[in-house]
Amino acid sequence: MKPDFNKNNGLIPCIVQDNSTLKVLMLGYMNEEAFTKTQAEKRVTFFSRTKGRLWTKGETSGNFLEVAKIIADCDADTLLIKARPTGPVCHTGADTCFNESNQSFGLKELEETIQARKTNPKEGSYTASLLQAGINKVAQKVGEEAVELVIESKDQNDELFLGEAADLMYHFLVLLTAKGKTLNDVEKVLKDRHQ
């Protein structure tokens, strides 16, 4: 849906959200020219109301907002841009203009780290050495960790149980990577089954 720049004197609010963490990074305003430039260059450009000109976020600091997706709201008078920041977003040096941390760690970030070890093996990396050992070794480790998790589930030690659950999850992600698959592939199967 194309934004409606006929409202609000040609300016529409644009909420920028981190594509990975989903944290709201900032709010800016776009006119049609800023929107067109953002689409063309895949970097977020606003219309600066104080400077009276186009302003690409990061043009001074180098901390650009790389566009992943642009979504117009139901009235086509507000934009949501999902972006990948290349550094702190706020001019104060904070991660966001709302002074929130934009750091997160979850399965997606772990999967990205494992993929990076496959693509660019790091000397001394357990992940890289496991991937280099081949699919049989990785699958064996998943089996071992699954058995250890089952054993720990029968006891009452939550710390050991959670440790084994984390080990299984990690090795499962290594196996997915070794097979050229991702969490998204597994989620798609689960979603299809859910319907």
Buried (B, 14 or more C-beta within 10 A) or exposed (E): EEBBBEEEEEBBBBBBBBBBBEBBBBEBBBBBBBBEBBEEEBBBBBBEEEEEEBBBBBEEBEBBBBBBEBEBBEEBBBBBBBBEBBEBBBEEEBBBBBEBEBEEEEEBEBBEBBBBBBEEBEEEBEBBBBBEEEEEBBBEBBEEBBEBBEEBEEEEEEEBBEBBBEBBBBBBBBBBBBEEEBBEEEEEEEEEEEE
